[in-house]
Amino acid sequence: MKTDPMVSTCSQICEYEVFFHRAHCDQRALSFVPRSSGCENVSLLELQGNNITAITNEQMSGYLHVRTLDISRNQISSLEPGTFHSNNHLRNVLISHNNLDILRNYTFNGTEKDLQRIYLDNNKLRMIEKGALEGLTKLKILRLERNFLTYIPEGLLFGLFVLHQVNLSFNQLNDTAFPENFGFHNLPILDVRYNHFHRCSSIVPYLYNVTDMLHVDGNPFLCDCNCKIIQKWLDETYASGERTPSAKVPVTCKSSNGTYVGVTESLALNCDDTVGINTTPSQTTLSHFHPVLSDADLITTRKDNIKQLTGHGKEANISLQWDHVDHIGGPTQAQQNKGVTLKELYRAHWTSYYTAVILTLYFLVLSGRWARRIFTSREMQRYPENMKNRSRNISPTVCL
């Protein structure tokens, strides 16, 4: 039976778990966002895996308490400015695997207070307007990989002081993609793997604005002296313990005979340590033996990860799942070093949660036994004969 979007409500279409404040509206062949009636207090709204083509402020205005919105794997082609204006508590929005081609200014207007994660990977984005992320001062993770971006507007990340990770891998960014004022300072993780960068000089200006991890492999670099600067930076920062072991990448150039020679050796005679940006002794193809992180190693937006958010505890516990990551903006650096994923963080969190519950129950039982012993001891002192009879399974005489 075909549902009418004008009268269909969340309680009619979705499975709502009051205890978890979670609405299961996924995988229901929906072409619209149902009205909020019956799910007004929802915290986790799952709409992934449907056929939704658009999402509007009118549709979202009833979900005032939603913190995590998953509308991934739909057919959404546009998001109008102010779509989430009524969702002031929104922390995590997952719009992966849709058909978005442009991210407009003020799209996330109204979410400035809490929004921390935006997942826009696996769309068709070709353009991001300059003010699309304006005011999102709490934003920590921005996922834009696997789109068709050719450039980043100037100042896009300006004012995002707690930003932890920007993933721009598998796009079409070229040597003019990053403006002089990209907008970020002290960014822990920047991933620009598998783009169309040809000059190492395109990367050099950003080396000292990335504090923890820089991924540049998979780009068709032309080998110049700036590539030596990148290698030197990787070596020095690894030696100082500031970077992960995987960041110590032997940058190599493909020579005319097809062999790979390390940049630091092949350019040693042609480049000094203070080489300028435009010094170019050779024009051979550069490749990196950099361990490529698989999608499973990155923080994913798949349904199985969302399921890890729920299943135990009240809505507060669901929020705690995200809060467990909120203060670090994803896996910690030590966890990143070990390849820890967000899913594994969830598993570790719930393991700790179960352990705490079991220990609490154990101490409650133990305290009950102590209380019983104390009570029995006092009873023995007050009524020794009665307690002696009780120990012999003889019912004491009751005097009325």
ABEGO torsion letter per residue (X at the ends): XBBBAAABBAAAABBBBAAAGBBBABGAGBABBBBABGAAABABBBABGBABABBBAAAAAABAABABBBABGBABABBBBGAAAABAABABBBABGBABABBBBGAABGAAAABABBBABGBABABBBAAAABGBAABABBBABGBABABBBBGAABGBAABABBBABGBABBAAABBABAGBBGBABBBABGBABABAAAAAAAAAABAABBBABGBBBBBBAAAAAAAAAAAAAAAAGABBAAABBBBBBBBAAGBBBBAAAAAAAABBAABBAABBABBBBBBBBBBBBBAAABBBABAAAAAAABGBEBAAAAAAAAAAAAAAGEBBAAAAAAGBBAAAAAAAAAAAAAAAAAAAAAAAAAAAAAAAAAAAAAAAAABAAAAAAAAAGBBBBBBX
